[in-house]
Amino acid sequence: MHDVAVIEDPAAAEVSLDPVRARLLAELSVPGSATTLAQRVGLTRQKVNYHLRALERHGLVELVEERRKGNLTERILRATAASYVISPSALAPVAPDPERSRDQLSARWLLAVAARLVRDVGALITGAAAARKPVATFALDGEVRFASAADRAAFAEQLTAAVTSLIAEYHDESATGGRAHRIVLAVHPTVQPQEKG
């Protein structure tokens, strides 16, 4: 089971978004049969089987083992991943495109850049899994509290200068066998968790 799987196929995305199927995917972090799942989610075994077949057809669950129980064969399934992300490529005709409007201060442009990041890294993960190779990536995640909008603007300016300097130092357009890497830096307000009432 993978930690995260990327759903690129529109039909698989549609199947995964059904609330019952999403619940079954969550339950199948631990292998189970239609019978055990039916008891956990409060549906009939036949209804659970119907949903499991749809999930299996799209590669979201996989067969772990088959057990004989009297005259029946019980199929034990599990989710192919603990979590799923739907790639914007599943909605290719309407997927956000950061090239349409480059406005570094726009939240919508940031969202388009993030969508491209999900799409590209999803494709890299899929390709790497098929080739049985790791993907060379790096991510940095942090939080900074600004005292004022002026401080935020100064931070963005210094960050831009520092990153531009690093790129100038390491970028080699003529490197034989070199591979281009995309750099994404984003600053946005932290989303506060909902207060528990």
C-alpha positions as CSV (number, residue, x, y, z in Angstrom):
1,M,0.0,0.0,0.0
2,H,1.3,3.4,-1.0
3,D,1.2,6.4,1.4
4,V,-0.4,8.6,-1.3
5,A,-1.6,7.7,-4.8
6,V,-2.5,10.1,-7.6
7,I,-5.7,9.7,-9.5
8,E,-5.2,10.9,-13.0
9,D,-8.1,9.1,-14.8
10,P,-11.4,11.1,-14.9
11,A,-13.5,7.9,-14.4
12,A,-11.4,6.8,-11.4
13,A,-11.8,10.3,-9.9
14,E,-15.5,10.1,-10.4
15,V,-15.7,6.7,-8.7
16,S,-13.5,7.8,-5.8
17,L,-15.7,10.9,-5.1
18,D,-18.8,8.9,-4.3
19,P,-19.3,9.2,-0.4
20,V,-19.9,5.5,0.1
21,R,-16.9,4.5,-2.0
22,A,-14.7,7.1,-0.2
23,R,-15.7,5.6,3.1
24,L,-14.9,2.1,1.8
25,L,-11.5,3.3,0.7
26,A,-10.9,4.6,4.2
27,E,-12.1,1.4,5.8
28,L,-9.8,-0.6,3.5
29,S,-6.6,0.8,5.0
30,V,-6.9,-2.5,6.8
31,P,-7.8,-5.5,4.5
32,G,-11.3,-6.6,4.6
33,S,-14.1,-8.5,2.9
34,A,-17.5,-7.3,1.6
35,T,-19.0,-9.0,4.7
36,T,-16.8,-7.3,7.3
37,L,-17.1,-4.0,5.5
38,A,-20.9,-4.3,5.3
39,Q,-21.0,-4.6,9.1
40,R,-18.7,-1.6,9.6
41,V,-20.5,0.7,7.2
42,G,-24.1,-0.4,7.7
43,L,-24.9,-1.6,4.1
44,T,-25.8,-5.0,2.7
45,R,-23.0,-7.2,1.5
46,Q,-24.4,-7.0,-2.1
47,K,-24.3,-3.2,-2.0
48,V,-20.7,-3.2,-0.7
49,N,-19.7,-5.7,-3.4
50,Y,-21.2,-3.5,-6.1
51,H,-19.0,-0.5,-4.8
52,L,-15.9,-2.7,-4.3
53,R,-16.1,-3.9,-7.9
54,A,-16.2,-0.3,-9.2
55,L,-13.2,0.6,-7.0
56,E,-11.3,-2.5,-8.1
57,R,-12.0,-1.8,-11.8
58,H,-10.3,1.6,-11.4
59,G,-7.3,0.3,-9.5
60,L,-8.3,1.9,-6.2
61,V,-8.5,-1.4,-4.3
62,E,-6.6,-4.6,-4.8
63,L,-7.1,-8.3,-4.0
64,V,-5.0,-9.4,-1.1
65,E,-6.2,-13.0,-0.8
66,E,-9.1,-15.4,-1.3
67,R,-10.4,-17.6,1.5
68,R,-12.7,-20.6,1.2
69,K,-15.7,-20.3,3.5
70,G,-17.9,-23.4,3.0
71,N,-19.2,-23.2,-0.6
72,L,-18.1,-19.5,-1.0
73,T,-14.9,-17.8,-1.7
74,E,-14.4,-14.7,0.4
75,R,-12.3,-12.0,-1.3
76,I,-10.1,-9.9,1.0
77,L,-9.3,-6.5,-0.5
78,R,-7.4,-3.4,0.6
79,A,-7.0,0.1,-0.7
80,T,-4.0,0.7,-3.0
81,A,-3.1,3.7,-0.9
82,A,-3.7,5.3,2.5
83,S,-4.6,8.6,0.8
84,Y,-5.5,9.8,-2.7
85,V,-5.0,13.0,-4.5
86,I,-7.0,13.8,-7.7
87,S,-4.7,15.3,-10.3
88,P,-5.9,18.3,-12.2
89,S,-5.1,16.2,-15.3
90,A,-8.4,14.4,-14.5
91,L,-10.1,17.6,-15.6
92,A,-7.6,18.4,-18.3
93,P,-9.9,20.6,-20.5
94,V,-10.7,22.9,-17.5
95,A,-7.5,22.4,-15.4
96,P,-5.9,25.6,-14.1
97,D,-3.0,26.9,-16.2
98,P,-0.6,29.3,-14.6
99,E,0.5,30.5,-18.1
100,R,-2.9,32.1,-18.7
101,S,-2.3,35.0,-16.3
102,R,1.0,35.4,-14.5
103,D,0.2,37.6,-11.5
104,Q,2.5,36.7,-8.6
105,L,0.3,38.5,-6.1
106,S,-2.9,36.6,-7.2
107,A,-4.3,33.8,-5.1
108,R,-5.8,32.3,-8.2
109,W,-2.5,32.2,-9.9
110,L,-1.0,30.6,-6.9
111,L,-3.8,28.0,-7.1
112,A,-3.0,27.4,-10.7
113,V,0.7,26.9,-9.9
114,A,-0.2,24.5,-7.1
115,A,-2.5,22.5,-9.5
116,R,0.4,22.2,-11.9
117,L,2.6,21.0,-9.1
118,V,0.1,18.3,-8.2
119,R,-0.3,17.3,-11.9
120,D,3.5,17.2,-12.5
121,V,4.5,15.4,-9.3
122,G,1.6,13.0,-9.8
123,A,2.9,12.1,-13.3
124,L,6.4,11.7,-11.9
125,I,5.2,9.4,-9.2
126,T,3.2,7.3,-11.7
127,G,6.2,7.1,-14.0
128,A,8.6,6.3,-11.2
129,A,6.4,3.5,-9.9
130,A,6.2,2.0,-13.4
131,A,10.0,2.2,-13.7
132,R,10.5,1.1,-10.0
133,K,12.7,4.1,-9.4
134,P,12.5,6.9,-6.8
135,V,11.7,10.5,-7.7
136,A,14.3,13.1,-6.7
137,T,12.3,15.8,-5.0
138,F,12.7,18.3,-2.1
139,A,10.1,20.3,-0.2
140,L,10.3,22.9,2.5
141,D,7.3,23.8,4.6
142,G,7.2,26.4,7.3
143,E,5.4,29.3,8.8
144,V,6.3,32.9,9.5
145,R,4.3,35.5,11.3
146,F,4.7,39.0,9.9
147,A,4.2,42.1,12.1
148,S,2.9,44.1,9.1
149,A,2.1,44.1,5.4
150,A,5.3,46.0,4.9
151,D,7.3,43.2,6.6
152,R,5.6,40.7,4.3
153,A,6.5,42.7,1.2
154,A,10.1,43.0,2.4
155,F,10.3,39.3,3.1
156,A,9.0,38.5,-0.4
157,E,11.5,40.8,-2.0
158,Q,14.4,39.3,0.0
159,L,13.2,35.8,-0.8
160,T,13.0,36.6,-4.5
161,A,16.6,38.0,-4.4
162,A,18.0,35.0,-2.5
163,V,16.3,32.4,-4.8
164,T,17.2,34.3,-7.9
165,S,20.9,34.4,-6.8
166,L,20.8,30.6,-6.1
167,I,19.3,29.9,-9.5
168,A,22.0,32.0,-11.2
169,E,24.7,30.2,-9.3
170,Y,23.5,26.6,-10.1
171,H,21.6,26.9,-13.4
172,D,23.7,25.5,-16.3
173,E,21.9,25.6,-19.6
174,S,24.8,23.8,-21.3
175,A,25.0,20.9,-18.8
176,T,25.2,17.7,-20.9
177,G,22.8,15.2,-19.4
178,G,21.5,17.8,-16.9
179,R,17.9,17.8,-16.0
180,A,15.7,20.8,-15.4
181,H,13.9,21.1,-12.1
182,R,10.9,23.3,-11.3
183,I,11.1,25.5,-8.2
184,V,7.8,26.6,-6.6
185,L,7.8,29.0,-3.6
186,A,4.6,30.2,-2.2
187,V,3.6,32.4,0.7
188,H,-0.1,32.6,1.8
189,P,-1.9,33.2,5.0
190,T,-2.1,30.1,7.3
191,V,-5.6,28.6,7.4
192,Q,-6.6,28.3,11.0
193,P,-8.2,25.1,12.2
194,Q,-11.8,25.3,13.1
195,E,-12.5,26.0,16.7
196,K,-13.9,22.9,18.5
197,G,-17.2,23.9,20.1
